[in-house]
């Protein structure tokens, strides 16, 4: 648990340094609000998640596939430090290149927060919600089909991607859409790979795919 707390604190400090370092100042209210959502989500995780799941998320067990780790890292770089640095440079230090009205920023921030709430619902529902894909036989891995998993097969990804596609607008930076889109593409590719692996190796997943047809967006895909 101590390791999980230390890693979480380091990540939040890193995110803050990307935002405010690129902006060149601390007086950026929307960036503080965004960072507050991250802090709240991490605090809720420590308050409500099973300690075994927290340990799994920090130190995954055996069976992790290298390709998934590479996709996860590259996607993370786009959605987090990449997006934050570009937003700070564009919206505050040099810009913005294209001004975004406060009403749109406020609406986008609401969508960002909503995306994280949906993703956290998925984490609460799924005791096997690891940071990297593996069949967790050591933890009695089974198919989860309740809650948000009755709507889409990858609700955690769906929530985070929705949040980070709205985030550039919340932070006031059109240019920040570029790393957000790159990160989104990588995570969408990751869902395809994850679906294929789970259907091949996790008992009951193929039946679950037949019941829940949509991977990320109900009625679309």
C-alpha positions as CSV (number, residue, x, y, z in Angstrom):
1,X,0.0,0.0,0.0
2,X,2.8,2.4,0.8
3,X,4.3,1.8,-2.6
4,X,1.0,2.5,-4.3
5,X,0.6,5.8,-2.4
6,X,4.2,6.8,-3.3
7,X,3.7,6.1,-7.0
8,X,0.4,7.9,-7.0
9,X,1.9,11.0,-5.4
10,X,4.8,10.9,-7.8
11,X,2.3,10.7,-10.8
12,X,0.2,13.6,-9.5
13,X,3.4,15.8,-9.0
14,X,4.5,14.8,-12.5
15,X,1.1,15.8,-14.0
16,X,1.2,19.1,-12.1
17,X,4.7,19.9,-13.3
18,X,3.7,19.2,-16.9
19,X,0.7,21.5,-16.7
20,X,2.3,24.4,-14.8
21,X,5.8,24.0,-16.0
22,X,4.7,24.3,-19.6
23,X,2.4,27.2,-18.8
24,X,5.2,29.0,-16.9
25,X,2.9,30.0,-14.1
26,X,0.7,28.6,-11.3
27,X,-2.2,31.0,-11.9
28,X,-4.2,28.7,-14.2
29,X,-7.5,27.9,-12.5
30,X,-8.7,25.3,-15.0
31,X,-5.5,23.4,-14.6
32,X,-6.0,23.3,-10.8
33,X,-9.5,22.1,-11.3
34,X,-8.3,19.3,-13.7
35,X,-5.6,18.3,-11.2
36,X,-8.3,18.2,-8.5
37,X,-10.3,15.7,-10.5
38,X,-7.2,13.5,-10.7
39,X,-6.5,13.8,-7.0
40,X,-10.1,13.1,-6.1
41,X,-10.2,9.9,-8.3
42,X,-7.0,8.6,-6.7
43,X,-8.2,9.4,-3.2
44,X,-11.5,7.6,-4.0
45,X,-9.5,4.6,-5.2
46,X,-7.6,4.3,-2.0
47,X,-10.8,4.7,0.0
48,X,-13.0,2.2,-1.9
49,X,-11.0,-0.3,-3.9
50,X,-9.9,-3.7,-2.6
51,X,-6.2,-3.5,-1.4
52,X,-5.5,-6.6,-3.6
53,X,-6.6,-4.7,-6.7
54,X,-4.5,-1.7,-5.7
55,X,-1.5,-4.0,-5.4
56,X,-2.2,-5.6,-8.7
57,X,-2.4,-2.2,-10.4
58,X,0.9,-1.2,-9.0
59,X,2.7,-4.5,-9.4
60,X,1.0,-6.8,-11.9
61,X,1.4,-10.6,-11.5
62,X,2.8,-13.0,-14.1
63,X,1.5,-13.2,-17.7
64,X,1.8,-9.6,-18.7
65,X,2.3,-9.2,-22.5
66,X,5.1,-6.9,-23.7
67,X,3.0,-5.5,-26.6
68,X,0.3,-4.4,-24.3
69,X,2.7,-2.6,-22.0
70,X,4.2,-0.8,-25.0
71,X,0.7,0.4,-26.2
72,X,-0.2,1.4,-22.7
73,X,2.9,3.5,-22.2
74,X,2.6,5.2,-25.6
75,X,-1.1,5.9,-25.1
76,X,-0.4,7.3,-21.6
77,X,2.2,9.6,-23.0
78,X,-0.3,11.1,-25.4
79,X,-3.2,11.4,-23.0
80,X,-1.3,12.8,-20.1
81,X,2.1,14.5,-20.4
82,X,1.8,15.2,-24.1
83,X,-1.7,16.7,-23.8
84,X,-0.7,18.7,-20.6
85,X,2.5,20.2,-22.1
86,X,0.9,21.2,-25.4
87,X,-2.1,22.8,-23.5
88,X,0.2,24.7,-21.2
89,X,2.3,26.0,-24.1
90,X,-0.7,26.9,-26.3
91,X,-3.3,28.1,-23.8
92,X,-1.1,30.0,-21.4
93,X,2.5,30.6,-22.3
94,X,2.1,31.5,-26.0
95,X,-1.5,31.6,-26.8
96,X,-4.1,30.6,-27.1
97,X,-3.8,30.0,-30.8
98,X,-7.6,29.9,-31.1
99,X,-9.5,31.3,-28.1
100,X,-12.1,29.0,-26.6
101,X,-15.1,30.6,-24.9
102,X,-15.4,30.1,-21.1
103,X,-18.9,28.5,-21.6
104,X,-17.3,25.8,-23.8
105,X,-14.4,25.3,-21.4
106,X,-16.9,24.8,-18.5
107,X,-19.0,22.3,-20.5
108,X,-15.9,20.4,-21.5
109,X,-14.7,20.3,-17.9
110,X,-18.1,18.8,-16.9
111,X,-17.7,16.1,-19.7
112,X,-14.1,15.5,-18.5
113,X,-15.3,14.9,-14.9
114,X,-18.2,12.8,-16.1
115,X,-15.8,10.6,-18.1
116,X,-13.7,10.0,-15.0
117,X,-16.8,9.2,-12.9
118,X,-17.8,6.6,-15.5
119,X,-14.3,5.1,-15.6
120,X,-14.3,4.9,-11.8
121,X,-17.6,3.1,-11.8
122,X,-15.9,0.5,-14.0
123,X,-13.0,0.2,-11.6
124,X,-15.4,-0.3,-8.7
125,X,-17.4,-2.9,-10.5
126,X,-14.4,-5.0,-11.8
127,X,-12.1,-6.5,-9.2
128,X,-9.7,-7.4,-12.0
129,X,-9.3,-3.9,-13.4
130,X,-5.5,-4.0,-13.8
131,X,-3.3,-1.4,-15.5
132,X,-2.0,-4.0,-18.0
133,X,-3.8,-6.9,-19.6
134,X,-3.2,-10.4,-18.2
135,X,-5.3,-13.4,-17.2
136,X,-5.3,-13.2,-13.5
137,X,-5.5,-16.9,-12.7
138,X,-3.8,-16.3,-9.3
139,X,-6.7,-14.0,-8.4
140,X,-9.6,-16.1,-9.7
141,X,-10.1,-14.1,-12.9
142,X,-13.6,-14.3,-14.3
143,X,-15.8,-12.3,-16.7
144,X,-17.5,-9.2,-15.2
145,X,-20.7,-8.2,-17.0
146,X,-22.6,-6.0,-14.5
147,X,-22.8,-2.2,-14.1
148,X,-21.1,-0.3,-16.9
149,X,-19.9,-3.7,-18.4
150,X,-23.5,-4.3,-19.4
151,X,-23.3,-1.3,-21.7
152,X,-19.9,-1.6,-23.3
153,X,-17.1,-4.2,-22.9
154,X,-14.4,-1.6,-22.0
155,X,-16.1,1.1,-19.9
156,X,-12.8,2.1,-18.2
157,X,-11.3,3.1,-21.6
158,X,-14.6,4.6,-22.7
159,X,-14.7,7.0,-19.7
160,X,-11.0,8.0,-19.9
161,X,-11.1,8.6,-23.6
162,X,-14.2,10.7,-23.4
163,X,-12.6,12.7,-20.6
164,X,-9.4,13.3,-22.5
165,X,-11.0,14.2,-25.8
166,X,-12.9,16.9,-23.8
167,X,-9.9,18.0,-21.8
168,X,-8.2,20.2,-24.5
169,X,-11.3,22.3,-24.7
170,X,-11.5,22.5,-21.0
171,X,-7.9,23.7,-20.8
172,X,-8.5,26.2,-23.7
173,X,-6.1,24.6,-26.2
174,X,-7.1,23.4,-29.7
175,X,-3.6,22.2,-30.3
176,X,-3.8,19.8,-27.3
177,X,-6.3,17.8,-29.4
178,X,-3.3,16.4,-31.4
179,X,-1.7,14.3,-28.6
180,X,-5.2,13.5,-27.2
181,X,-6.2,12.0,-30.6
182,X,-2.9,10.1,-30.9
183,X,-3.4,8.6,-27.4
184,X,-7.0,7.8,-28.2
185,X,-6.0,5.8,-31.3
186,X,-3.4,3.8,-29.4
187,X,-5.9,3.0,-26.6
188,X,-8.5,2.0,-29.2
189,X,-5.9,-0.3,-30.7
190,X,-5.3,-1.7,-27.2
191,X,-9.0,-2.5,-26.8
192,X,-8.9,-4.5,-30.0
193,X,-5.9,-6.5,-28.8
194,X,-7.4,-7.0,-25.3
195,X,-10.7,-8.2,-26.8
196,X,-8.9,-10.8,-28.9
197,X,-6.7,-12.0,-26.0
198,X,-9.6,-12.3,-23.6
199,X,-11.8,-14.1,-26.1
200,X,-9.1,-16.7,-26.6
201,X,-8.0,-17.2,-23.0
202,X,-10.7,-16.1,-20.5
203,X,-13.5,-18.6,-19.9
204,X,-16.9,-17.1,-20.7
205,X,-15.7,-14.0,-22.6
206,X,-16.9,-15.1,-26.0
207,X,-20.4,-15.5,-24.6
208,X,-20.1,-12.1,-23.0
209,X,-19.1,-10.6,-26.4
210,X,-22.3,-12.0,-27.9
211,X,-24.4,-10.4,-25.2
212,X,-22.6,-7.0,-25.1
213,X,-21.9,-6.1,-28.7
214,X,-20.3,-2.6,-28.2
215,X,-16.7,-2.2,-27.3
216,X,-16.6,1.5,-26.4
217,X,-19.7,3.4,-27.6
218,X,-23.2,1.9,-27.4
219,X,-24.9,1.7,-30.7
220,X,-21.8,2.7,-32.7
221,X,-18.7,0.5,-32.0
